Amino acid sequence: MFGINGPEFLLLLLIGILVIGPQRLPEYTQKLTNLVREVRRMASGAREQIKEEVGIDIDEVDWKKYDPRQYDPRRIIKEALLDDDTKPVSPGAPLSGTAATTAAVSEAVEPVPDSRPGHVLERLPDGEAAPFDTEAT
């Protein structure tokens, strides 16, 4: 908390008691007590407001799941590369993901109309490399 360890906190507390003095100490203790109660009341109100608006209780949320320190990009990429996407598909079932994209590209042998009127996109034959402009890159 604020980079203050135990002995430093006790020293600050002792200096505060000496500066305030024994006559005003009960008054400041009461003010501190009221401040702590008000902060707790505000925190409780915020918790209830979040529960009403979002519909979840803060205590029920698994905060470890949202900890950014658990995300290792190397592990995520490794898992994604090793993930087996070759799930059996029954005939007539809708394709999803990469299989749908591959099927759509392989079935599209006809020229595709462009969004501009009167302009038609032409596809390259299978195996032909796309033109490459060395000066443009």
Biotite code that builds the C-alpha atoms (Angstrom):
import biotite.structure as struc

atoms = struc.array([
    struc.Atom([0.000, 0.000, 0.000], chain_id="A", res_id=1, res_name="MET", atom_name="CA", element="C"),
    struc.Atom([1.703, 3.220, -1.239], chain_id="A", res_id=2, res_name="PHE", atom_name="CA", element="C"),
    struc.Atom([5.089, 1.490, -0.916], chain_id="A", res_id=3, res_name="GLY", atom_name="CA", element="C"),
    struc.Atom([5.060, 1.776, 2.879], chain_id="A", res_id=4, res_name="ILE", atom_name="CA", element="C"),
    struc.Atom([6.129, -1.235, 4.910], chain_id="A", res_id=5, res_name="ASN", atom_name="CA", element="C"),
    struc.Atom([5.160, -2.050, 8.527], chain_id="A", res_id=6, res_name="GLY", atom_name="CA", element="C"),
    struc.Atom([7.844, -0.137, 10.463], chain_id="A", res_id=7, res_name="PRO", atom_name="CA", element="C"),
    struc.Atom([7.437, 2.966, 8.275], chain_id="A", res_id=8, res_name="GLU", atom_name="CA", element="C"),
    struc.Atom([3.663, 2.897, 8.839], chain_id="A", res_id=9, res_name="PHE", atom_name="CA", element="C"),
    struc.Atom([4.130, 2.661, 12.619], chain_id="A", res_id=10, res_name="LEU", atom_name="CA", element="C"),
    struc.Atom([6.588, 5.568, 12.523], chain_id="A", res_id=11, res_name="LEU", atom_name="CA", element="C"),
    struc.Atom([4.117, 7.706, 10.538], chain_id="A", res_id=12, res_name="LEU", atom_name="CA", element="C"),
    struc.Atom([1.342, 6.758, 12.962], chain_id="A", res_id=13, res_name="LEU", atom_name="CA", element="C"),
    struc.Atom([3.507, 7.749, 15.948], chain_id="A", res_id=14, res_name="LEU", atom_name="CA", element="C"),
    struc.Atom([4.425, 11.084, 14.341], chain_id="A", res_id=15, res_name="ILE", atom_name="CA", element="C"),
    struc.Atom([0.734, 11.704, 13.582], chain_id="A", res_id=16, res_name="GLY", atom_name="CA", element="C"),
    struc.Atom([-0.226, 11.038, 17.205], chain_id="A", res_id=17, res_name="ILE", atom_name="CA", element="C"),
    struc.Atom([2.480, 13.409, 18.451], chain_id="A", res_id=18, res_name="LEU", atom_name="CA", element="C"),
    struc.Atom([1.491, 16.169, 16.006], chain_id="A", res_id=19, res_name="VAL", atom_name="CA", element="C"),
    struc.Atom([-2.246, 15.880, 16.728], chain_id="A", res_id=20, res_name="ILE", atom_name="CA", element="C"),
    struc.Atom([-1.777, 15.677, 20.469], chain_id="A", res_id=21, res_name="GLY", atom_name="CA", element="C"),
    struc.Atom([-3.815, 13.921, 23.141], chain_id="A", res_id=22, res_name="PRO", atom_name="CA", element="C"),
    struc.Atom([-6.527, 16.616, 23.259], chain_id="A", res_id=23, res_name="GLN", atom_name="CA", element="C"),
    struc.Atom([-7.545, 16.328, 19.568], chain_id="A", res_id=24, res_name="ARG", atom_name="CA", element="C"),
    struc.Atom([-6.854, 12.586, 19.152], chain_id="A", res_id=25, res_name="LEU", atom_name="CA", element="C"),
    struc.Atom([-10.440, 11.412, 19.986], chain_id="A", res_id=26, res_name="PRO", atom_name="CA", element="C"),
    struc.Atom([-11.894, 13.954, 17.521], chain_id="A", res_id=27, res_name="GLU", atom_name="CA", element="C"),
    struc.Atom([-9.621, 12.801, 14.676], chain_id="A", res_id=28, res_name="TYR", atom_name="CA", element="C"),
    struc.Atom([-10.211, 9.158, 15.564], chain_id="A", res_id=29, res_name="THR", atom_name="CA", element="C"),
    struc.Atom([-13.955, 9.761, 15.210], chain_id="A", res_id=30, res_name="GLN", atom_name="CA", element="C"),
    struc.Atom([-13.419, 11.500, 11.858], chain_id="A", res_id=31, res_name="LYS", atom_name="CA", element="C"),
    struc.Atom([-11.332, 8.542, 10.623], chain_id="A", res_id=32, res_name="LEU", atom_name="CA", element="C"),
    struc.Atom([-14.024, 6.106, 11.795], chain_id="A", res_id=33, res_name="THR", atom_name="CA", element="C"),
    struc.Atom([-16.719, 8.079, 9.945], chain_id="A", res_id=34, res_name="ASN", atom_name="CA", element="C"),
    struc.Atom([-14.553, 8.204, 6.819], chain_id="A", res_id=35, res_name="LEU", atom_name="CA", element="C"),
    struc.Atom([-14.031, 4.420, 6.856], chain_id="A", res_id=36, res_name="VAL", atom_name="CA", element="C"),
    struc.Atom([-17.780, 3.835, 7.329], chain_id="A", res_id=37, res_name="ARG", atom_name="CA", element="C"),
    struc.Atom([-18.606, 6.176, 4.429], chain_id="A", res_id=38, res_name="GLU", atom_name="CA", element="C"),
    struc.Atom([-16.108, 4.466, 2.121], chain_id="A", res_id=39, res_name="VAL", atom_name="CA", element="C"),
    struc.Atom([-17.534, 1.041, 3.031], chain_id="A", res_id=40, res_name="ARG", atom_name="CA", element="C"),
    struc.Atom([-21.069, 2.307, 2.406], chain_id="A", res_id=41, res_name="ARG", atom_name="CA", element="C"),
    struc.Atom([-20.067, 3.704, -0.979], chain_id="A", res_id=42, res_name="MET", atom_name="CA", element="C"),
    struc.Atom([-18.314, 0.440, -1.935], chain_id="A", res_id=43, res_name="ALA", atom_name="CA", element="C"),
    struc.Atom([-21.373, -1.562, -0.915], chain_id="A", res_id=44, res_name="SER", atom_name="CA", element="C"),
    struc.Atom([-23.611, 0.767, -2.937], chain_id="A", res_id=45, res_name="GLY", atom_name="CA", element="C"),
    struc.Atom([-21.361, 0.422, -5.973], chain_id="A", res_id=46, res_name="ALA", atom_name="CA", element="C"),
    struc.Atom([-21.408, -3.362, -5.611], chain_id="A", res_id=47, res_name="ARG", atom_name="CA", element="C"),
    struc.Atom([-25.224, -3.381, -5.452], chain_id="A", res_id=48, res_name="GLU", atom_name="CA", element="C"),
    struc.Atom([-25.469, -1.019, -8.431], chain_id="A", res_id=49, res_name="GLN", atom_name="CA", element="C"),
    struc.Atom([-23.182, -3.246, -10.509], chain_id="A", res_id=50, res_name="ILE", atom_name="CA", element="C"),
    struc.Atom([-25.225, -6.294, -9.500], chain_id="A", res_id=51, res_name="LYS", atom_name="CA", element="C"),
    struc.Atom([-28.467, -4.558, -10.557], chain_id="A", res_id=52, res_name="GLU", atom_name="CA", element="C"),
    struc.Atom([-27.152, -3.177, -13.862], chain_id="A", res_id=53, res_name="GLU", atom_name="CA", element="C"),
    struc.Atom([-24.957, -6.046, -15.029], chain_id="A", res_id=54, res_name="VAL", atom_name="CA", element="C"),
    struc.Atom([-26.790, -8.892, -13.368], chain_id="A", res_id=55, res_name="GLY", atom_name="CA", element="C"),
    struc.Atom([-23.761, -10.612, -11.849], chain_id="A", res_id=56, res_name="ILE", atom_name="CA", element="C"),
    struc.Atom([-22.400, -10.668, -8.346], chain_id="A", res_id=57, res_name="ASP", atom_name="CA", element="C"),
    struc.Atom([-18.794, -9.485, -8.100], chain_id="A", res_id=58, res_name="ILE", atom_name="CA", element="C"),
    struc.Atom([-17.972, -12.268, -5.641], chain_id="A", res_id=59, res_name="ASP", atom_name="CA", element="C"),
    struc.Atom([-19.040, -14.912, -8.187], chain_id="A", res_id=60, res_name="GLU", atom_name="CA", element="C"),
    struc.Atom([-16.683, -13.674, -10.934], chain_id="A", res_id=61, res_name="VAL", atom_name="CA", element="C"),
    struc.Atom([-13.557, -15.767, -11.509], chain_id="A", res_id=62, res_name="ASP", atom_name="CA", element="C"),
    struc.Atom([-11.004, -12.923, -11.561], chain_id="A", res_id=63, res_name="TRP", atom_name="CA", element="C"),
    struc.Atom([-8.094, -15.296, -12.254], chain_id="A", res_id=64, res_name="LYS", atom_name="CA", element="C"),
    struc.Atom([-9.566, -15.899, -15.694], chain_id="A", res_id=65, res_name="LYS", atom_name="CA", element="C"),
    struc.Atom([-9.059, -12.194, -16.534], chain_id="A", res_id=66, res_name="TYR", atom_name="CA", element="C"),
    struc.Atom([-5.502, -11.921, -15.177], chain_id="A", res_id=67, res_name="ASP", atom_name="CA", element="C"),
    struc.Atom([-3.307, -10.695, -18.058], chain_id="A", res_id=68, res_name="PRO", atom_name="CA", element="C"),
    struc.Atom([-0.246, -12.422, -16.593], chain_id="A", res_id=69, res_name="ARG", atom_name="CA", element="C"),
    struc.Atom([-1.695, -15.834, -17.482], chain_id="A", res_id=70, res_name="GLN", atom_name="CA", element="C"),
    struc.Atom([-1.689, -15.099, -21.224], chain_id="A", res_id=71, res_name="TYR", atom_name="CA", element="C"),
    struc.Atom([1.505, -16.436, -22.762], chain_id="A", res_id=72, res_name="ASP", atom_name="CA", element="C"),
    struc.Atom([1.465, -15.668, -26.497], chain_id="A", res_id=73, res_name="PRO", atom_name="CA", element="C"),
    struc.Atom([3.820, -18.573, -27.227], chain_id="A", res_id=74, res_name="ARG", atom_name="CA", element="C"),
    struc.Atom([1.483, -21.023, -25.476], chain_id="A", res_id=75, res_name="ARG", atom_name="CA", element="C"),
    struc.Atom([-1.604, -19.630, -27.215], chain_id="A", res_id=76, res_name="ILE", atom_name="CA", element="C"),
    struc.Atom([0.027, -19.865, -30.660], chain_id="A", res_id=77, res_name="ILE", atom_name="CA", element="C"),
    struc.Atom([1.336, -23.361, -29.942], chain_id="A", res_id=78, res_name="LYS", atom_name="CA", element="C"),
    struc.Atom([-2.123, -24.544, -28.860], chain_id="A", res_id=79, res_name="GLU", atom_name="CA", element="C"),
    struc.Atom([-3.718, -22.951, -31.926], chain_id="A", res_id=80, res_name="ALA", atom_name="CA", element="C"),
    struc.Atom([-1.208, -24.602, -34.269], chain_id="A", res_id=81, res_name="LEU", atom_name="CA", element="C"),
    struc.Atom([-1.530, -28.006, -32.622], chain_id="A", res_id=82, res_name="LEU", atom_name="CA", element="C"),
    struc.Atom([-5.332, -27.815, -32.398], chain_id="A", res_id=83, res_name="ASP", atom_name="CA", element="C"),
    struc.Atom([-6.900, -30.557, -34.514], chain_id="A", res_id=84, res_name="ASP", atom_name="CA", element="C"),
    struc.Atom([-9.389, -28.957, -36.914], chain_id="A", res_id=85, res_name="ASP", atom_name="CA", element="C"),
    struc.Atom([-10.080, -32.159, -38.822], chain_id="A", res_id=86, res_name="THR", atom_name="CA", element="C"),
    struc.Atom([-13.407, -32.989, -37.223], chain_id="A", res_id=87, res_name="LYS", atom_name="CA", element="C"),
    struc.Atom([-15.578, -35.433, -39.184], chain_id="A", res_id=88, res_name="PRO", atom_name="CA", element="C"),
    struc.Atom([-18.420, -33.723, -41.011], chain_id="A", res_id=89, res_name="VAL", atom_name="CA", element="C"),
    struc.Atom([-21.567, -35.590, -41.892], chain_id="A", res_id=90, res_name="SER", atom_name="CA", element="C"),
    struc.Atom([-22.745, -35.255, -45.523], chain_id="A", res_id=91, res_name="PRO", atom_name="CA", element="C"),
    struc.Atom([-25.139, -32.363, -45.957], chain_id="A", res_id=92, res_name="GLY", atom_name="CA", element="C"),
    struc.Atom([-24.046, -30.621, -42.742], chain_id="A", res_id=93, res_name="ALA", atom_name="CA", element="C"),
    struc.Atom([-23.197, -26.929, -43.081], chain_id="A", res_id=94, res_name="PRO", atom_name="CA", element="C"),
    struc.Atom([-19.474, -26.226, -43.259], chain_id="A", res_id=95, res_name="LEU", atom_name="CA", element="C"),
    struc.Atom([-17.851, -23.865, -40.793], chain_id="A", res_id=96, res_name="SER", atom_name="CA", element="C"),
    struc.Atom([-14.564, -22.000, -40.490], chain_id="A", res_id=97, res_name="GLY", atom_name="CA", element="C"),
    struc.Atom([-11.692, -22.886, -42.827], chain_id="A", res_id=98, res_name="THR", atom_name="CA", element="C"),
    struc.Atom([-13.584, -25.727, -44.512], chain_id="A", res_id=99, res_name="ALA", atom_name="CA", element="C"),
    struc.Atom([-16.384, -23.355, -45.561], chain_id="A", res_id=100, res_name="ALA", atom_name="CA", element="C"),
    struc.Atom([-13.885, -20.830, -46.930], chain_id="A", res_id=101, res_name="THR", atom_name="CA", element="C"),
    struc.Atom([-11.968, -23.487, -48.866], chain_id="A", res_id=102, res_name="THR", atom_name="CA", element="C"),
    struc.Atom([-15.180, -24.939, -50.294], chain_id="A", res_id=103, res_name="ALA", atom_name="CA", element="C"),
    struc.Atom([-16.466, -21.500, -51.283], chain_id="A", res_id=104, res_name="ALA", atom_name="CA", element="C"),
    struc.Atom([-13.204, -20.604, -53.045], chain_id="A", res_id=105, res_name="VAL", atom_name="CA", element="C"),
    struc.Atom([-12.976, -23.930, -54.869], chain_id="A", res_id=106, res_name="SER", atom_name="CA", element="C"),
    struc.Atom([-16.606, -23.692, -56.047], chain_id="A", res_id=107, res_name="GLU", atom_name="CA", element="C"),
    struc.Atom([-16.235, -20.123, -57.337], chain_id="A", res_id=108, res_name="ALA", atom_name="CA", element="C"),
    struc.Atom([-14.980, -20.750, -60.874], chain_id="A", res_id=109, res_name="VAL", atom_name="CA", element="C"),
    struc.Atom([-17.198, -18.138, -62.479], chain_id="A", res_id=110, res_name="GLU", atom_name="CA", element="C"),
    struc.Atom([-16.074, -14.494, -62.565], chain_id="A", res_id=111, res_name="PRO", atom_name="CA", element="C"),
    struc.Atom([-17.351, -12.559, -59.567], chain_id="A", res_id=112, res_name="VAL", atom_name="CA", element="C"),
    struc.Atom([-19.105, -9.255, -60.267], chain_id="A", res_id=113, res_name="PRO", atom_name="CA", element="C"),
    struc.Atom([-17.408, -6.279, -58.632], chain_id="A", res_id=114, res_name="ASP", atom_name="CA", element="C"),
    struc.Atom([-19.308, -3.658, -56.655], chain_id="A", res_id=115, res_name="SER", atom_name="CA", element="C"),
    struc.Atom([-18.601, -1.152, -59.441], chain_id="A", res_id=116, res_name="ARG", atom_name="CA", element="C"),
    struc.Atom([-21.151, -1.268, -62.266], chain_id="A", res_id=117, res_name="PRO", atom_name="CA", element="C"),
    struc.Atom([-19.894, -2.878, -65.473], chain_id="A", res_id=118, res_name="GLY", atom_name="CA", element="C"),
    struc.Atom([-16.693, -4.216, -63.870], chain_id="A", res_id=119, res_name="HIS", atom_name="CA", element="C"),
    struc.Atom([-16.045, -7.955, -63.534], chain_id="A", res_id=120, res_name="VAL", atom_name="CA", element="C"),
    struc.Atom([-13.232, -9.553, -61.536], chain_id="A", res_id=121, res_name="LEU", atom_name="CA", element="C"),
    struc.Atom([-11.381, -12.390, -63.262], chain_id="A", res_id=122, res_name="GLU", atom_name="CA", element="C"),
    struc.Atom([-9.863, -15.258, -61.309], chain_id="A", res_id=123, res_name="ARG", atom_name="CA", element="C"),
    struc.Atom([-6.431, -16.716, -62.005], chain_id="A", res_id=124, res_name="LEU", atom_name="CA", element="C"),
    struc.Atom([-6.210, -20.351, -63.079], chain_id="A", res_id=125, res_name="PRO", atom_name="CA", element="C"),
    struc.Atom([-5.222, -22.830, -60.361], chain_id="A", res_id=126, res_name="ASP", atom_name="CA", element="C"),
    struc.Atom([-1.473, -22.877, -59.714], chain_id="A", res_id=127, res_name="GLY", atom_name="CA", element="C"),
    struc.Atom([-0.737, -19.546, -61.428], chain_id="A", res_id=128, res_name="GLU", atom_name="CA", element="C"),
    struc.Atom([1.060, -17.000, -59.245], chain_id="A", res_id=129, res_name="ALA", atom_name="CA", element="C"),
    struc.Atom([-0.427, -13.567, -58.763], chain_id="A", res_id=130, res_name="ALA", atom_name="CA", element="C"),
    struc.Atom([1.354, -10.655, -60.468], chain_id="A", res_id=131, res_name="PRO", atom_name="CA", element="C"),
    struc.Atom([3.917, -8.974, -58.265], chain_id="A", res_id=132, res_name="PHE", atom_name="CA", element="C"),
    struc.Atom([5.239, -5.440, -58.656], chain_id="A", res_id=133, res_name="ASP", atom_name="CA", element="C"),
    struc.Atom([8.707, -5.131, -57.102], chain_id="A", res_id=134, res_name="THR", atom_name="CA", element="C"),
    struc.Atom([8.664, -1.340, -57.290], chain_id="A", res_id=135, res_name="GLU", atom_name="CA", element="C"),
    struc.Atom([5.396, -1.030, -55.363], chain_id="A", res_id=136, res_name="ALA", atom_name="CA", element="C"),
    struc.Atom([6.629, -2.682, -52.186], chain_id="A", res_id=137, res_name="THR", atom_name="CA", element="C"),
])
